[in-house]
Amino acid sequence: MTGFVKICGLSTPETVDAAVAHGASHVGFVFFPRSPRNVAPAVAGRLIARLPDSVTPVALMVDADDDTIAAILAEAPVRILQAHGRESPERVAAIRARFGLPVMKAVGIAETGDVARAHGYEAAADLLLLDAKAPKKGLPGGNGLAFDWGLIAGERWSRPWFLAGGLRPDTVADAIRTSGASAVDVSSGVESAPGVKDIGLIAAFLSAARAQFEG
C-alpha cells in the first residue's frame, strides 16, 4: 500500500469532487454528533454516489454500537469502518465479524508506550491510523495536533497504516519522509474554519503528498 491519501470530514459535493479530481484514494465521512464535520448518513450516501469506484469511502465513528453502525450503513455504503474512539481490540474484531467490512483503528500517539498499544490492534484491525493523541477534553480527532513522527520512524507493522495528526500542505512531505508513511490522512489541515473544507488546500495537500510519494 503506497501513496494513499485520505481526505476526511467531507460534507459537500464541491469538496468531494475536489478530493476526487486531485487524486484522493480515500474520502472520510464523520458520524459523530460532537464534531463540526458530522454528517447525516443520508447526506453521506448522496456524496458517496458521486465517487468513482477507485475512491474508497470511509465512515469515521466514535465508540459506536451495532445499531448505530447498522443505521449508518443502511444509507451510506462505505467500504471501510474507522473506529476512532476507545474501542478495544475485542470490539474492533467484533465490528469486523458483525458487519463484514474492513476496520481501520485509530490510535493516538504521544509517547513510545502508545506505539506499543497500537501494535496491540494489529491482529484485530485491517488497517491502523496513527494519529496525535487527543487532548483530554478535546474531540477524538481533527484537532490539528501533530505528534513526534520520529516515534514511529523505522517501526515495522503487520497491517497497512495511515499517518494522521496536524498534517498540512506545507508539512506533509516532511511527515512522510520522517515517519516512513506510505499513506496519509488529513482533516483540519485542509480547512478554512472548523468543518469547512477549502478546495485550494485540498488540492495543495494532495499535490504535496503525491509529489513526495512519487519522488
C-alpha positions in Angstrom: 0.0 0.0 0.0 1.9 3.0 -1.2 0.9 6.6 -1.9 -2.6 6.6 -0.5 -4.2 9.9 0.6 -7.4 10.2 2.6 -9.3 13.4 2.9 -11.5 13.1 6.0 -14.5 15.1 7.2 -16.0 15.9 3.8 -19.6 17.2 3.8 -20.3 18.9 0.4 -20.4 17.9 -3.2 -17.8 20.5 -4.1 -15.2 19.3 -1.7 -15.9 15.6 -2.5 -15.4 16.4 -6.2 -12.2 18.3 -5.5 -10.8 15.4 -3.5 -11.5 13.1 -6.3 -10.2 15.4 -9.0 -6.9 15.9 -7.3 -6.2 12.3 -6.6 -7.5 11.2 -3.2 -7.6 7.5 -2.8 -10.0 7.6 0.2 -12.6 10.1 1.5 -13.9 10.1 5.0 -17.3 10.9 6.4 -17.7 11.7 10.1 -20.6 10.3 12.0 -20.0 11.8 15.5 -22.5 14.4 16.6 -20.0 16.5 18.6 -17.8 17.0 15.6 -18.1 20.1 13.4 -17.7 17.7 10.5 -20.6 15.5 11.4 -22.9 14.5 8.6 -26.2 12.6 8.4 -26.0 9.1 6.9 -28.4 10.1 4.1 -26.1 13.1 3.2 -23.1 10.9 3.1 -24.9 8.4 0.9 -25.6 11.1 -1.7 -21.9 12.1 -1.6 -20.7 8.6 -1.9 -22.8 8.2 -5.0 -20.5 10.8 -6.6 -17.4 8.7 -6.1 -15.7 6.6 -8.8 -15.0 3.0 -7.8 -11.3 3.9 -7.5 -12.0 6.1 -4.4 -12.8 4.3 -1.2 -15.4 5.9 1.2 -14.7 5.5 4.9 -17.1 6.0 7.9 -15.5 7.6 11.0 -17.3 6.6 14.1 -16.5 7.0 17.8 -17.4 4.2 20.2 -20.5 3.4 18.0 -22.7 0.5 19.0 -24.0 -2.0 16.5 -27.4 -0.3 16.0 -25.7 3.0 15.2 -23.3 1.3 12.7 -26.2 -0.5 11.0 -28.2 2.7 10.7 -25.2 4.4 9.0 -24.6 1.5 6.6 -28.3 1.5 5.7 -27.9 4.8 4.0 -24.2 5.3 3.5 -22.5 2.4 1.6 -19.0 2.9 2.9 -16.3 0.3 2.3 -14.2 0.8 5.5 -15.3 1.4 9.1 -13.0 3.7 11.0 -13.1 3.2 14.8 -11.9 6.4 16.3 -12.8 6.1 19.9 -11.7 3.9 22.8 -12.6 0.6 21.1 -10.7 -2.3 22.4 -9.1 -4.9 20.1 -12.0 -7.2 21.0 -14.6 -4.6 20.0 -12.7 -4.0 16.7 -12.8 -7.7 16.0 -16.5 -7.8 16.8 -17.3 -5.0 14.4 -15.4 -6.8 11.6 -17.3 -10.0 12.3 -20.7 -8.4 12.6 -20.6 -6.2 9.5 -18.2 -7.9 7.2 -16.2 -4.8 6.4 -12.6 -3.9 6.9 -12.0 -1.9 10.1 -9.4 0.9 10.5 -8.5 1.5 14.1 -7.2 5.0 15.1 -4.7 5.1 17.9 -3.4 8.3 19.5 0.4 8.6 19.7 2.3 10.8 22.2 5.0 8.5 23.5 6.6 5.1 22.9 4.0 3.3 25.0 1.4 4.4 22.6 3.3 2.8 19.8 3.2 -0.5 21.7 -0.5 0.0 22.3 -1.0 0.5 18.5 0.7 -2.8 17.9 -1.9 -4.4 20.1 -4.5 -3.8 17.4 -2.7 -5.4 14.6 -4.4 -8.8 15.0 -7.9 -7.3 15.2 -7.9 -4.4 12.7 -7.4 -4.4 8.9 -5.7 -1.0 8.9 -4.3 1.3 11.5 -4.5 5.1 11.7 -1.6 6.6 13.8 -2.9 10.0 15.0 -1.9 12.6 17.5 -3.3 11.7 21.0 -6.4 13.9 21.6 -6.5 16.4 24.5 -8.4 15.1 27.5 -11.3 17.5 26.9 -11.0 17.7 23.1 -12.5 15.8 20.2 -11.1 12.3 19.5 -9.6 13.6 16.2 -9.5 16.6 13.9 -7.8 18.8 16.4 -4.9 20.0 14.2 -2.3 18.5 16.5 0.8 16.6 15.3 2.9 14.2 17.2 6.6 13.4 17.0 6.9 11.4 13.8 10.2 10.1 14.9 8.4 7.9 17.4 7.3 5.6 14.5 10.3 6.1 12.2 11.6 2.6 11.2 8.7 0.9 13.0 7.5 -2.3 11.3 3.8 -3.0 11.2 1.9 -6.2 10.1 -1.0 -4.1 8.8 -1.2 -1.1 6.4 -1.3 2.2 8.2 -2.1 5.8 7.7 -0.3 8.8 9.3 -2.6 11.5 10.7 -2.5 14.4 13.1 -2.0 18.0 12.3 -0.8 17.4 8.7 -1.0 20.4 6.3 0.1 21.1 2.7 3.4 22.6 4.0 4.2 19.8 6.4 3.0 16.6 4.8 6.2 16.0 2.7 8.4 16.2 5.9 5.9 14.0 7.8 6.2 11.3 5.1 10.0 11.5 5.0 10.4 11.3 8.7 7.8 8.7 9.6 8.2 6.5 6.6 4.4 6.6 6.0 3.1 5.3 2.7 -0.4 6.7 3.4 -1.6 9.9 5.0 -4.9 11.3 6.3 -5.9 14.9 6.7 -8.9 16.7 8.0 -8.4 20.1 9.8 -5.3 20.8 7.8 -7.4 21.5 4.7 -9.9 23.7 6.3 -10.5 27.4 6.4 -12.6 27.1 9.6 -13.6 24.0 11.7 -15.6 21.7 9.5 -15.2 24.0 6.4 -13.1 22.3 3.8 -11.1 24.6 1.4 -10.8 23.4 -2.2 -7.5 25.1 -2.7 -6.0 23.5 0.4 -7.3 20.1 -0.6 -5.6 20.5 -4.0 -2.4 21.7 -2.4 -2.3 18.9 0.2 -2.8 16.2 -2.5 -0.2 17.8 -4.7 2.4 17.9 -1.9 1.7 14.3 -0.8 1.7 12.9 -4.3 5.0 14.7 -5.1 6.7 13.2 -2.0 5.3 9.7 -2.7 6.3 9.7 -6.3 9.6 11.5 -5.8 
